[in-house]
Amino acid sequence: MASFSQLVDSVVVNTFELDRSEIRIGRAAGNDIQIDEISVSGQHAIIESVPNAYLEGTVDYYITDLDSTNGTFVNDIRIGARQRLNSNDMVRVGWNEFRFVDEEENALEKTAYILD
């Protein structure tokens, strides 16, 4: 199972298990990951888990920015569309930093994605 860990000064302060097909991130109540911070939009981003098209039993994770004011960044690059996440990717939501970890990801999965 994958997780999304919030970091402050490179130290993990919160870890969220990505145990559903959609995880919503934002400042508003009702988000799965609620971040009560001014740089985060009410409905900021969504993480989706999708079965891998090539490897049976494997799940891919994608993050999409929901037209937030301050953006969503993956490895310091602002995303404009749905972006696939790889294990150990650094994600910034507003001014908040997270590390995506997928302990089940393997090299074969990355190769299958590249061939797509």
PDB file as gemmi writes it, atoms N, CA and C in Angstrom:
CRYST1    1.000    1.000    1.000  90.00  90.00  90.00 P 1                      
ATOM      1  N   MET A   1       0.841  -1.186   0.000  1.00  0.00           N  
ATOM      2  CA  MET A   1       0.000   0.000   0.000  1.00  0.00           C  
ATOM      3  C   MET A   1       0.886   1.249   0.000  1.00  0.00           C  
ATOM      4  N   ALA A   2       0.395   2.272  -0.658  1.00  0.00           N  
ATOM      5  CA  ALA A   2       1.150   3.514  -0.749  1.00  0.00           C  
ATOM      6  C   ALA A   2       0.761   4.460   0.386  1.00  0.00           C  
ATOM      7  N   SER A   3       1.666   5.407   0.638  1.00  0.00           N  
ATOM      8  CA  SER A   3       1.407   6.408   1.672  1.00  0.00           C  
ATOM      9  C   SER A   3       1.891   7.771   1.196  1.00  0.00           C  
ATOM     10  N   PHE A   4       1.407   8.794   1.885  1.00  0.00           N  
ATOM     11  CA  PHE A   4       1.701  10.189   1.577  1.00  0.00           C  
ATOM     12  C   PHE A   4       2.112  10.821   2.892  1.00  0.00           C  
ATOM     13  N   SER A   5       3.399  11.136   3.040  1.00  0.00           N  
ATOM     14  CA  SER A   5       3.924  11.631   4.312  1.00  0.00           C  
ATOM     15  C   SER A   5       4.219  13.116   4.240  1.00  0.00           C  
ATOM     16  N   GLN A   6       3.665  13.860   5.190  1.00  0.00           N  
ATOM     17  CA  GLN A   6       3.910  15.298   5.270  1.00  0.00           C  
ATOM     18  C   GLN A   6       5.223  15.527   5.992  1.00  0.00           C  
ATOM     19  N   LEU A   7       6.054  16.409   5.416  1.00  0.00           N  
ATOM     20  CA  LEU A   7       7.379  16.698   5.963  1.00  0.00           C  
ATOM     21  C   LEU A   7       7.458  18.152   6.419  1.00  0.00           C  
ATOM     22  N   VAL A   8       8.148  18.369   7.528  1.00  0.00           N  
ATOM     23  CA  VAL A   8       8.512  19.704   7.985  1.00  0.00           C  
ATOM     24  C   VAL A   8       9.998  19.643   8.283  1.00  0.00           C  
ATOM     25  N   ASP A   9      10.773  20.450   7.581  1.00  0.00           N  
ATOM     26  CA  ASP A   9      12.237  20.429   7.717  1.00  0.00           C  
ATOM     27  C   ASP A   9      12.786  19.018   7.542  1.00  0.00           C  
ATOM     28  N   SER A  10      12.276  18.306   6.523  1.00  0.00           N  
ATOM     29  CA  SER A  10      12.702  16.942   6.156  1.00  0.00           C  
ATOM     30  C   SER A  10      12.367  15.880   7.199  1.00  0.00           C  
ATOM     31  N   VAL A  11      11.497  16.196   8.146  1.00  0.00           N  
ATOM     32  CA  VAL A  11      11.075  15.241   9.171  1.00  0.00           C  
ATOM     33  C   VAL A  11       9.593  14.925   8.953  1.00  0.00           C  
ATOM     34  N   VAL A  12       9.241  13.640   8.963  1.00  0.00           N  
ATOM     35  CA  VAL A  12       7.849  13.230   8.784  1.00  0.00           C  
ATOM     36  C   VAL A  12       7.036  13.636  10.012  1.00  0.00           C  
ATOM     37  N   VAL A  13       5.950  14.394   9.793  1.00  0.00           N  
ATOM     38  CA  VAL A  13       5.074  14.820  10.889  1.00  0.00           C  
ATOM     39  C   VAL A  13       3.692  14.162  10.806  1.00  0.00           C  
ATOM     40  N   ASN A  14       3.288  13.719   9.618  1.00  0.00           N  
ATOM     41  CA  ASN A  14       2.012  13.015   9.421  1.00  0.00           C  
ATOM     42  C   ASN A  14       2.176  12.042   8.271  1.00  0.00           C  
ATOM     43  N   THR A  15       1.539  10.883   8.381  1.00  0.00           N  
ATOM     44  CA  THR A  15       1.517   9.929   7.277  1.00  0.00           C  
ATOM     45  C   THR A  15       0.079   9.528   7.017  1.00  0.00           C  
ATOM     46  N   PHE A  16      -0.304   9.572   5.750  1.00  0.00           N  
ATOM     47  CA  PHE A  16      -1.655   9.234   5.326  1.00  0.00           C  
ATOM     48  C   PHE A  16      -1.582   8.015   4.416  1.00  0.00           C  
ATOM     49  N   GLU A  17      -2.311   6.956   4.758  1.00  0.00           N  
ATOM     50  CA  GLU A  17      -2.372   5.769   3.917  1.00  0.00           C  
ATOM     51  C   GLU A  17      -3.299   6.061   2.742  1.00  0.00           C  
ATOM     52  N   LEU A  18      -2.880   5.675   1.557  1.00  0.00           N  
ATOM     53  CA  LEU A  18      -3.691   5.874   0.358  1.00  0.00           C  
ATOM     54  C   LEU A  18      -4.480   4.586   0.129  1.00  0.00           C  
ATOM     55  N   ASP A  19      -5.517   4.408   0.932  1.00  0.00           N  
ATOM     56  CA  ASP A  19      -6.238   3.137   0.984  1.00  0.00           C  
ATOM     57  C   ASP A  19      -7.584   3.152   0.263  1.00  0.00           C  
ATOM     58  N   ARG A  20      -7.834   4.198  -0.521  1.00  0.00           N  
ATOM     59  CA  ARG A  20      -9.067   4.294  -1.302  1.00  0.00           C  
ATOM     60  C   ARG A  20      -8.736   4.693  -2.725  1.00  0.00           C  
ATOM     61  N   SER A  21      -9.702   4.569  -3.624  1.00  0.00           N  
ATOM     62  CA  SER A  21      -9.444   4.884  -5.032  1.00  0.00           C  
ATOM     63  C   SER A  21      -9.255   6.383  -5.268  1.00  0.00           C  
ATOM     64  N   GLU A  22      -9.815   7.225  -4.388  1.00  0.00           N  
ATOM     65  CA  GLU A  22      -9.629   8.672  -4.481  1.00  0.00           C  
ATOM     66  C   GLU A  22      -9.356   9.249  -3.102  1.00  0.00           C  
ATOM     67  N   ILE A  23      -8.328  10.083  -3.016  1.00  0.00           N  
ATOM     68  CA  ILE A  23      -8.006  10.806  -1.792  1.00  0.00           C  
ATOM     69  C   ILE A  23      -7.994  12.285  -2.156  1.00  0.00           C  
ATOM     70  N   ARG A  24      -8.862  13.056  -1.520  1.00  0.00           N  
ATOM     71  CA  ARG A  24      -8.961  14.489  -1.799  1.00  0.00           C  
ATOM     72  C   ARG A  24      -8.123  15.274  -0.793  1.00  0.00           C  
ATOM     73  N   ILE A  25      -7.420  16.284  -1.309  1.00  0.00           N  
ATOM     74  CA  ILE A  25      -6.537  17.125  -0.496  1.00  0.00           C  
ATOM     75  C   ILE A  25      -7.015  18.562  -0.594  1.00  0.00           C  
ATOM     76  N   GLY A  26      -7.129  19.242   0.551  1.00  0.00           N  
ATOM     77  CA  GLY A  26      -7.519  20.645   0.518  1.00  0.00           C  
ATOM     78  C   GLY A  26      -7.746  21.216   1.898  1.00  0.00           C  
ATOM     79  N   ARG A  27      -8.058  22.496   1.948  1.00  0.00           N  
ATOM     80  CA  ARG A  27      -8.261  23.203   3.209  1.00  0.00           C  
ATOM     81  C   ARG A  27      -9.661  22.987   3.768  1.00  0.00           C  
ATOM     82  N   ALA A  28     -10.651  22.775   2.915  1.00  0.00           N  
ATOM     83  CA  ALA A  28     -12.045  22.666   3.347  1.00  0.00           C  
ATOM     84  C   ALA A  28     -12.296  21.377   4.137  1.00  0.00           C  
ATOM     85  N   ALA A  29     -13.255  21.473   5.052  1.00  0.00           N  
ATOM     86  CA  ALA A  29     -13.690  20.284   5.783  1.00  0.00           C  
ATOM     87  C   ALA A  29     -14.240  19.286   4.773  1.00  0.00           C  
ATOM     88  N   GLY A  30     -14.069  18.022   5.045  1.00  0.00           N  
ATOM     89  CA  GLY A  30     -14.557  16.988   4.151  1.00  0.00           C  
ATOM     90  C   GLY A  30     -13.488  16.411   3.253  1.00  0.00           C  
ATOM     91  N   ASN A  31     -12.321  17.058   3.164  1.00  0.00           N  
ATOM     92  CA  ASN A  31     -11.216  16.478   2.406  1.00  0.00           C  
ATOM     93  C   ASN A  31     -10.622  15.321   3.209  1.00  0.00           C  
ATOM     94  N   ASP A  32     -10.091  14.330   2.508  1.00  0.00           N  
ATOM     95  CA  ASP A  32      -9.463  13.195   3.183  1.00  0.00           C  
ATOM     96  C   ASP A  32      -8.175  13.627   3.887  1.00  0.00           C  
ATOM     97  N   ILE A  33      -7.418  14.501   3.223  1.00  0.00           N  
ATOM     98  CA  ILE A  33      -6.239  15.107   3.829  1.00  0.00           C  
ATOM     99  C   ILE A  33      -6.536  16.599   3.918  1.00  0.00           C  
ATOM    100  N   GLN A  34      -6.883  17.037   5.112  1.00  0.00           N  
ATOM    101  CA  GLN A  34      -7.246  18.437   5.316  1.00  0.00           C  
ATOM    102  C   GLN A  34      -6.022  19.187   5.833  1.00  0.00           C  
ATOM    103  N   ILE A  35      -5.668  20.267   5.131  1.00  0.00           N  
ATOM    104  CA  ILE A  35      -4.520  21.091   5.496  1.00  0.00           C  
ATOM    105  C   ILE A  35      -5.040  22.497   5.761  1.00  0.00           C  
ATOM    106  N   ASP A  36      -5.112  22.854   7.019  1.00  0.00           N  
ATOM    107  CA  ASP A  36      -5.653  24.148   7.416  1.00  0.00           C  
ATOM    108  C   ASP A  36      -4.539  25.191   7.336  1.00  0.00           C  
ATOM    109  N   GLU A  37      -4.278  25.631   6.112  1.00  0.00           N  
ATOM    110  CA  GLU A  37      -3.177  26.548   5.855  1.00  0.00           C  
ATOM    111  C   GLU A  37      -3.557  27.424   4.667  1.00  0.00           C  
ATOM    112  N   ILE A  38      -3.263  28.695   4.721  1.00  0.00           N  
ATOM    113  CA  ILE A  38      -3.740  29.667   3.731  1.00  0.00           C  
ATOM    114  C   ILE A  38      -3.250  29.404   2.305  1.00  0.00           C  
ATOM    115  N   SER A  39      -2.123  28.741   2.118  1.00  0.00           N  
ATOM    116  CA  SER A  39      -1.611  28.488   0.769  1.00  0.00           C  
ATOM    117  C   SER A  39      -2.320  27.334   0.072  1.00  0.00           C  
ATOM    118  N   VAL A  40      -3.176  26.632   0.807  1.00  0.00           N  
ATOM    119  CA  VAL A  40      -3.880  25.467   0.271  1.00  0.00           C  
ATOM    120  C   VAL A  40      -5.311  25.876  -0.084  1.00  0.00           C  
ATOM    121  N   SER A  41      -5.739  25.553  -1.297  1.00  0.00           N  
ATOM    122  CA  SER A  41      -7.108  25.851  -1.726  1.00  0.00           C  
ATOM    123  C   SER A  41      -8.094  24.911  -1.042  1.00  0.00           C  
ATOM    124  N   GLY A  42      -9.354  25.312  -1.036  1.00  0.00           N  
ATOM    125  CA  GLY A  42     -10.391  24.493  -0.408  1.00  0.00           C  
ATOM    126  C   GLY A  42     -10.445  23.086  -0.983  1.00  0.00           C  
ATOM    127  N   GLN A  43     -10.414  22.980  -2.300  1.00  0.00           N  
ATOM    128  CA  GLN A  43     -10.323  21.704  -3.020  1.00  0.00           C  
ATOM    129  C   GLN A  43      -9.060  21.809  -3.860  1.00  0.00           C  
ATOM    130  N   HIS A  44      -7.938  21.336  -3.347  1.00  0.00           N  
ATOM    131  CA  HIS A  44      -6.638  21.612  -3.955  1.00  0.00           C  
ATOM    132  C   HIS A  44      -6.215  20.556  -4.986  1.00  0.00           C  
ATOM    133  N   ALA A  45      -6.255  19.286  -4.595  1.00  0.00           N  
ATOM    134  CA  ALA A  45      -5.755  18.221  -5.470  1.00  0.00           C  
ATOM    135  C   ALA A  45      -6.439  16.907  -5.121  1.00  0.00           C  
ATOM    136  N   ILE A  46      -6.270  15.943  -6.003  1.00  0.00           N  
ATOM    137  CA  ILE A  46      -6.811  14.608  -5.766  1.00  0.00           C  
ATOM    138  C   ILE A  46      -5.767  13.573  -6.168  1.00  0.00           C  
ATOM    139  N   ILE A  47      -5.655  12.519  -5.367  1.00  0.00           N  
ATOM    140  CA  ILE A  47      -4.790  11.384  -5.694  1.00  0.00           C  
ATOM    141  C   ILE A  47      -5.705  10.210  -6.032  1.00  0.00           C  
ATOM    142  N   GLU A  48      -5.460   9.590  -7.186  1.00  0.00           N  
ATOM    143  CA  GLU A  48      -6.263   8.453  -7.622  1.00  0.00           C  
ATOM    144  C   GLU A  48      -5.400   7.205  -7.720  1.00  0.00           C  
ATOM    145  N   SER A  49      -5.953   6.074  -7.331  1.00  0.00           N  
ATOM    146  CA  SER A  49      -5.277   4.791  -7.543  1.00  0.00           C  
ATOM    147  C   SER A  49      -6.016   4.069  -8.664  1.00  0.00           C  
ATOM    148  N   VAL A  50      -5.242   3.600  -9.661  1.00  0.00           N  
ATOM    149  CA  VAL A  50      -5.798   3.009 -10.871  1.00  0.00           C  
ATOM    150  C   VAL A  50      -5.044   1.706 -11.156  1.00  0.00           C  
ATOM    151  N   PRO A  51      -5.760   0.618 -11.460  1.00  0.00           N  
ATOM    152  CA  PRO A  51      -5.064  -0.619 -11.811  1.00  0.00           C  
ATOM    153  C   PRO A  51      -4.145  -0.401 -13.012  1.00  0.00           C  
ATOM    154  N   ASN A  52      -2.937  -0.966 -12.943  1.00  0.00           N  
ATOM    155  CA  ASN A  52      -1.961  -0.854 -14.026  1.00  0.00           C  
ATOM    156  C   ASN A  52      -2.465  -1.633 -15.243  1.00  0.00           C  
ATOM    157  N   ALA A  53      -2.371  -1.022 -16.431  1.00  0.00           N  
ATOM    158  CA  ALA A  53      -2.884  -1.631 -17.655  1.00  0.00           C  
ATOM    159  C   ALA A  53      -2.062  -2.837 -18.104  1.00  0.00           C  
ATOM    160  N   TYR A  54      -0.812  -2.959 -17.647  1.00  0.00           N  
ATOM    161  CA  TYR A  54       0.083  -4.001 -18.133  1.00  0.00           C  
ATOM    162  C   TYR A  54       0.378  -5.091 -17.115  1.00  0.00           C  
ATOM    163  N   LEU A  55       0.355  -4.739 -15.834  1.00  0.00           N  
ATOM    164  CA  LEU A  55       0.744  -5.683 -14.789  1.00  0.00           C  
ATOM    165  C   LEU A  55      -0.438  -5.973 -13.874  1.00  0.00           C  
ATOM    166  N   GLU A  56      -0.971  -7.168 -13.979  1.00  0.00           N  
ATOM    167  CA  GLU A  56      -2.118  -7.549 -13.166  1.00  0.00           C  
ATOM    168  C   GLU A  56      -1.773  -7.481 -11.681  1.00  0.00           C  
ATOM    169  N   GLY A  57      -2.671  -6.920 -10.892  1.00  0.00           N  
ATOM    170  CA  GLY A  57      -2.469  -6.817  -9.446  1.00  0.00           C  
ATOM    171  C   GLY A  57      -1.629  -5.631  -9.018  1.00  0.00           C  
ATOM    172  N   THR A  58      -1.221  -4.806  -9.975  1.00  0.00           N  
ATOM    173  CA  THR A  58      -0.391  -3.635  -9.673  1.00  0.00           C  
ATOM    174  C   THR A  58      -1.244  -2.377  -9.801  1.00  0.00           C  
ATOM    175  N   VAL A  59      -0.987  -1.432  -8.912  1.00  0.00           N  
ATOM    176  CA  VAL A  59      -1.754  -0.183  -8.885  1.00  0.00           C  
ATOM    177  C   VAL A  59      -0.834   0.988  -9.190  1.00  0.00           C  
ATOM    178  N   ASP A  60      -1.304   1.901 -10.025  1.00  0.00           N  
ATOM    179  CA  ASP A  60      -0.601   3.153 -10.303  1.00  0.00           C  
ATOM    180  C   ASP A  60      -1.315   4.272  -9.555  1.00  0.00           C  
ATOM    181  N   TYR A  61      -0.555   5.278  -9.151  1.00  0.00           N  
ATOM    182  CA  TYR A  61      -1.109   6.426  -8.428  1.00  0.00           C  
ATOM    183  C   TYR A  61      -0.881   7.686  -9.252  1.00  0.00           C  
ATOM    184  N   TYR A  62      -1.920   8.517  -9.327  1.00  0.00           N  
ATOM    185  CA  TYR A  62      -1.881   9.761 -10.091  1.00  0.00           C  
ATOM    186  C   TYR A  62      -2.353  10.899  -9.197  1.00  0.00           C  
ATOM    187  N   ILE A  63      -1.746  12.082  -9.393  1.00  0.00           N  
ATOM    188  CA  ILE A  63      -2.202  13.279  -8.694  1.00  0.00           C  
ATOM    189  C   ILE A  63      -2.644  14.294  -9.730  1.00  0.00           C  
ATOM    190  N   THR A  64      -3.732  14.984  -9.427  1.00  0.00           N  
ATOM    191  CA  THR A  64      -4.279  16.015 -10.308  1.00  0.00           C  
ATOM    192  C   THR A  64      -4.532  17.269  -9.488  1.00  0.00           C  
ATOM    193  N   ASP A  65      -4.061  18.405  -9.984  1.00  0.00           N  
ATOM    194  CA  ASP A  65      -4.353  19.686  -9.355  1.00  0.00           C  
ATOM    195  C   ASP A  65      -5.769  20.096  -9.750  1.00  0.00           C  
ATOM    196  N   LEU A  66      -6.540  20.591  -8.796  1.00  0.00           N  
ATOM    197  CA  LEU A  66      -7.929  20.969  -9.050  1.00  0.00           C  
ATOM    198  C   LEU A  66      -8.061  22.485  -9.230  1.00  0.00           C  
ATOM    199  N   ASP A  67      -7.230  23.037 -10.124  1.00  0.00           N  
ATOM    200  CA  ASP A  67      -7.218  24.480 -10.402  1.00  0.00           C  
ATOM    201  C   ASP A  67      -6.979  25.295  -9.142  1.00  0.00           C  
ATOM    202  N   SER A  68      -6.039  24.847  -8.325  1.00  0.00           N  
ATOM    203  CA  SER A  68      -5.721  25.543  -7.080  1.00  0.00           C  
ATOM    204  C   SER A  68      -5.016  26.867  -7.363  1.00  0.00           C  
ATOM    205  N   THR A  69      -5.059  27.759  -6.396  1.00  0.00           N  
ATOM    206  CA  THR A  69      -4.428  29.075  -6.544  1.00  0.00           C  
ATOM    207  C   THR A  69      -2.905  28.971  -6.574  1.00  0.00           C  
ATOM    208  N   ASN A  70      -2.321  28.210  -5.650  1.00  0.00           N  
ATOM    209  CA  ASN A  70      -0.861  28.148  -5.526  1.00  0.00           C  
ATOM    210  C   ASN A  70      -0.230  26.915  -6.156  1.00  0.00           C  
ATOM    211  N   GLY A  71      -1.014  26.065  -6.754  1.00  0.00           N  
ATOM    212  CA  GLY A  71      -0.492  24.954  -7.533  1.00  0.00           C  
ATOM    213  C   GLY A  71      -0.098  23.728  -6.740  1.00  0.00           C  
ATOM    214  N   THR A  72       0.111  22.662  -7.500  1.00  0.00           N  
ATOM    215  CA  THR A  72       0.619  21.391  -6.996  1.00  0.00           C  
ATOM    216  C   THR A  72       1.873  21.079  -7.793  1.00  0.00           C  
ATOM    217  N   PHE A  73       2.930  20.707  -7.103  1.00  0.00           N  
ATOM    218  CA  PHE A  73       4.228  20.466  -7.729  1.00  0.00           C  
ATOM    219  C   PHE A  73       4.679  19.042  -7.445  1.00  0.00           C  
ATOM    220  N   VAL A  74       5.245  18.380  -8.446  1.00  0.00           N  
ATOM    221  CA  VAL A  74       5.859  17.069  -8.274  1.00  0.00           C  
ATOM    222  C   VAL A  74       7.330  17.239  -8.639  1.00  0.00           C  
ATOM    223  N   ASN A  75       8.193  16.975  -7.675  1.00  0.00           N  
ATOM    224  CA  ASN A  75       9.646  17.149  -7.848  1.00  0.00           C  
ATOM    225  C   ASN A  75       9.969  18.546  -8.394  1.00  0.00           C  
ATOM    226  N   ASP A  76       9.355  19.555  -7.772  1.00  0.00           N  
ATOM    227  CA  ASP A  76       9.566  20.974  -8.072  1.00  0.00           C  
ATOM    228  C   ASP A  76       9.068  21.423  -9.439  1.00  0.00           C  
ATOM    229  N   ILE A  77       8.247  20.613 -10.112  1.00  0.00           N  
ATOM    230  CA  ILE A  77       7.661  21.002 -11.394  1.00  0.00           C  
ATOM    231  C   ILE A  77       6.151  21.116 -11.211  1.00  0.00           C  
ATOM    232  N   ARG A  78       5.622  22.293 -11.533  1.00  0.00           N  
ATOM    233  CA  ARG A  78       4.182  22.508 -11.382  1.00  0.00           C  
ATOM    234  C   ARG A  78       3.439  21.642 -12.390  1.00  0.00           C  
ATOM    235  N   ILE A  79       2.449  20.900 -11.902  1.00  0.00           N  
ATOM    236  CA  ILE A  79       1.693  20.027 -12.798  1.00  0.00           C  
ATOM    237  C   ILE A  79       0.497  20.777 -13.346  1.00  0.00           C  
ATOM    238  N   GLY A  80       0.183  20.503 -14.597  1.00  0.00           N  
ATOM    239  CA  GLY A  80      -0.960  21.134 -15.225  1.00  0.00           C  
ATOM    240  C   GLY A  80      -2.050  20.133 -15.534  1.00  0.00           C  
ATOM    241  N   ALA A  81      -1.693  18.866 -15.523  1.00  0.00           N  
ATOM    242  CA  ALA A  81      -2.641  17.802 -15.820  1.00  0.00           C  
ATOM    243  C   ALA A  81      -2.358  16.645 -14.862  1.00  0.00           C  
ATOM    244  N   ARG A  82      -3.056  15.554 -15.038  1.00  0.00           N  
ATOM    245  CA  ARG A  82      -2.854  14.380 -14.193  1.00  0.00           C  
ATOM    246  C   ARG A  82      -1.411  13.891 -14.340  1.00  0.00           C  
ATOM    247  N   GLN A  83      -0.759  13.655 -13.221  1.00  0.00           N  
ATOM    248  CA  GLN A  83       0.660  13.275 -13.193  1.00  0.00           C  
ATOM    249  C   GLN A  83       0.816  11.954 -12.442  1.00  0.00           C  
ATOM    250  N   ARG A  84       1.489  10.986 -13.059  1.00  0.00           N  
ATOM    251  CA  ARG A  84       1.751   9.710 -12.388  1.00  0.00           C  
ATOM    252  C   ARG A  84       2.795   9.924 -11.303  1.00  0.00           C  
ATOM    253  N   LEU A  85       2.574   9.288 -10.153  1.00  0.00           N  
ATOM    254  CA  LEU A  85       3.524   9.375  -9.046  1.00  0.00           C  
ATOM    255  C   LEU A  85       4.393   8.134  -8.993  1.00  0.00           C  
ATOM    256  N   ASN A  86       5.685   8.330  -8.774  1.00  0.00           N  
ATOM    257  CA  ASN A  86       6.630   7.243  -8.548  1.00  0.00           C  
ATOM    258  C   ASN A  86       7.071   7.286  -7.091  1.00  0.00           C  
ATOM    259  N   SER A  87       7.415   6.135  -6.557  1.00  0.00           N  
ATOM    260  CA  SER A  87       7.841   6.084  -5.163  1.00  0.00           C  
ATOM    261  C   SER A  87       8.982   7.061  -4.909  1.00  0.00           C  
ATOM    262  N   ASN A  88       8.880   7.755  -3.802  1.00  0.00           N  
ATOM    263  CA  ASN A  88       9.837   8.774  -3.343  1.00  0.00           C  
ATOM    264  C   ASN A  88       9.727  10.106  -4.070  1.00  0.00           C  
ATOM    265  N   ASP A  89       8.699  10.292  -4.882  1.00  0.00           N  
ATOM    266  CA  ASP A  89       8.455  11.616  -5.460  1.00  0.00           C  
ATOM    267  C   ASP A  89       8.146  12.596  -4.336  1.00  0.00           C  
ATOM    268  N   MET A  90       8.611  13.818  -4.497  1.00  0.00           N  
ATOM    269  CA  MET A  90       8.316  14.897  -3.559  1.00  0.00           C  
ATOM    270  C   MET A  90       7.172  15.719  -4.160  1.00  0.00           C  
ATOM    271  N   VAL A  91       6.140  15.930  -3.362  1.00  0.00           N  
ATOM    272  CA  VAL A  91       4.949  16.649  -3.809  1.00  0.00           C  
ATOM    273  C   VAL A  91       4.760  17.866  -2.918  1.00  0.00           C  
ATOM    274  N   ARG A  92       4.518  19.026  -3.547  1.00  0.00           N  
ATOM    275  CA  ARG A  92       4.244  20.237  -2.781  1.00  0.00           C  
ATOM    276  C   ARG A  92       2.820  20.683  -3.072  1.00  0.00           C  
ATOM    277  N   VAL A  93       2.057  20.856  -2.011  1.00  0.00           N  
ATOM    278  CA  VAL A  93       0.674  21.320  -2.068  1.00  0.00           C  
ATOM    279  C   VAL A  93       0.671  22.675  -1.371  1.00  0.00           C  
ATOM    280  N   GLY A  94       0.530  23.743  -2.150  1.00  0.00           N  
ATOM    281  CA  GLY A  94       0.715  25.077  -1.578  1.00  0.00           C  
ATOM    282  C   GLY A  94       2.153  25.188  -1.085  1.00  0.00           C  
ATOM    283  N   TRP A  95       2.315  25.447   0.214  1.00  0.00           N  
ATOM    284  CA  TRP A  95       3.668  25.526   0.804  1.00  0.00           C  
ATOM    285  C   TRP A  95       4.013  24.268   1.589  1.00  0.00           C  
ATOM    286  N   ASN A  96       3.216  23.220   1.481  1.00  0.00           N  
ATOM    287  CA  ASN A  96       3.374  22.002   2.277  1.00  0.00           C  
ATOM    288  C   ASN A  96       4.031  20.896   1.464  1.00  0.00           C  
ATOM    289  N   GLU A  97       5.035  20.270   2.043  1.00  0.00           N  
ATOM    290  CA  GLU A  97       5.804  19.254   1.339  1.00  0.00           C  
ATOM    291  C   GLU A  97       5.422  17.853   1.807  1.00  0.00           C  
ATOM    292  N   PHE A  98       5.311  16.951   0.831  1.00  0.00           N  
ATOM    293  CA  PHE A  98       4.957  15.561   1.083  1.00  0.00           C  
ATOM    294  C   PHE A  98       5.898  14.649   0.310  1.00  0.00           C  
ATOM    295  N   ARG A  99       6.058  13.431   0.808  1.00  0.00           N  
ATOM    296  CA  ARG A  99       6.786  12.388   0.073  1.00  0.00           C  
ATOM    297  C   ARG A  99       5.798  11.260  -0.205  1.00  0.00           C  
ATOM    298  N   PHE A 100       5.693  10.874  -1.483  1.00  0.00           N  
ATOM    299  CA  PHE A 100       4.871   9.743  -1.874  1.00  0.00           C  
ATOM    300  C   PHE A 100       5.736   8.491  -1.794  1.00  0.00           C  
ATOM    301  N   VAL A 101       5.249   7.462  -1.118  1.00  0.00           N  
ATOM    302  CA  VAL A 101       5.991   6.206  -0.990  1.00  0.00           C  
ATOM    303  C   VAL A 101       5.071   5.065  -1.388  1.00  0.00           C  
ATOM    304  N   ASP A 102       5.521   4.268  -2.349  1.00  0.00           N  
ATOM    305  CA  ASP A 102       4.804   3.055  -2.767  1.00  0.00           C  
ATOM    306  C   ASP A 102       5.766   1.888  -2.610  1.00  0.00           C  
ATOM    307  N   GLU A 103       5.626   1.175  -1.508  1.00  0.00           N  
ATOM    308  CA  GLU A 103       6.551   0.079  -1.204  1.00  0.00           C  
ATOM    309  C   GLU A 103       6.399  -1.093  -2.158  1.00  0.00           C  
ATOM    310  N   GLU A 104       5.303  -1.151  -2.905  1.00  0.00           N  
ATOM    311  CA  GLU A 104       5.074  -2.263  -3.824  1.00  0.00           C  
ATOM    312  C   GLU A 104       5.538  -1.958  -5.246  1.00  0.00           C  
ATOM    313  N   GLU A 105       5.969  -0.727  -5.501  1.00  0.00           N  
ATOM    314  CA  GLU A 105       6.435  -0.360  -6.837  1.00  0.00           C  
ATOM    315  C   GLU A 105       7.730  -1.111  -7.145  1.00  0.00           C  
ATOM    316  N   ASN A 106       7.861  -1.542  -8.388  1.00  0.00           N  
ATOM    317  CA  ASN A 106       9.098  -2.228  -8.782  1.00  0.00           C  
ATOM    318  C   ASN A 106       9.565  -1.729 -10.138  1.00  0.00           C  
ATOM    319  N   ALA A 107      10.747  -2.132 -10.528  1.00  0.00           N  
ATOM    320  CA  ALA A 107      11.354  -1.665 -11.781  1.00  0.00           C  
ATOM    321  C   ALA A 107      10.530  -2.083 -12.990  1.00  0.00           C  
ATOM    322  N   LEU A 108       9.936  -3.276 -12.954  1.00  0.00           N  
ATOM    323  CA  LEU A 108       9.131  -3.741 -14.077  1.00  0.00           C  
ATOM    324  C   LEU A 108       7.936  -2.827 -14.311  1.00  0.00           C  
ATOM    325  N   GLU A 109       7.333  -2.349 -13.238  1.00  0.00           N  
ATOM    326  CA  GLU A 109       6.197  -1.431 -13.351  1.00  0.00           C  
ATOM    327  C   GLU A 109       6.629  -0.137 -14.037  1.00  0.00           C  
ATOM    328  N   LYS A 110       7.783   0.405 -13.663  1.00  0.00           N  
ATOM    329  CA  LYS A 110       8.271   1.629 -14.296  1.00  0.00           C  
ATOM    330  C   LYS A 110       8.520   1.399 -15.787  1.00  0.00           C  
ATOM    331  N   THR A 111       9.059   0.236 -16.142  1.00  0.00           N  
ATOM    332  CA  THR A 111       9.320  -0.078 -17.537  1.00  0.00           C  
ATOM    333  C   THR A 111       8.018  -0.166 -18.324  1.00  0.00           C  
ATOM    334  N   ALA A 112       7.004  -0.800 -17.752  1.00  0.00           N  
ATOM    335  CA  ALA A 112       5.707  -0.904 -18.424  1.00  0.00           C  
ATOM    336  C   ALA A 112       5.123   0.473 -18.683  1.00  0.00           C  
ATOM    337  N   TYR A 113       5.290   1.395 -17.759  1.00  0.00           N  
ATOM    338  CA  TYR A 113       4.764   2.740 -17.938  1.00  0.00           C  
ATOM    339  C   TYR A 113       5.507   3.475 -19.054  1.00  0.00           C  
ATOM    340  N   ILE A 114       6.802   3.318 -19.118  1.00  0.00           N  
ATOM    341  CA  ILE A 114       7.597   3.981 -20.149  1.00  0.00           C  
ATOM    342  C   ILE A 114       7.199   3.485 -21.533  1.00  0.00           C  
ATOM    343  N   LEU A 115       6.851   2.200 -21.660  1.00  0.00           N  
ATOM    344  CA  LEU A 115       6.484   1.622 -22.948  1.00  0.00           C  
ATOM    345  C   LEU A 115       5.107   2.062 -23.418  1.00  0.00           C  
ATOM    346  N   ASP A 116       4.320   2.653 -22.534  1.00  0.00           N  
ATOM    347  CA  ASP A 116       2.951   3.060 -22.862  1.00  0.00           C  
ATOM    348  C   ASP A 116       2.907   4.092 -23.945  1.00  0.00           C  
TER     349      ASP A 116                                                      
END                                                                             
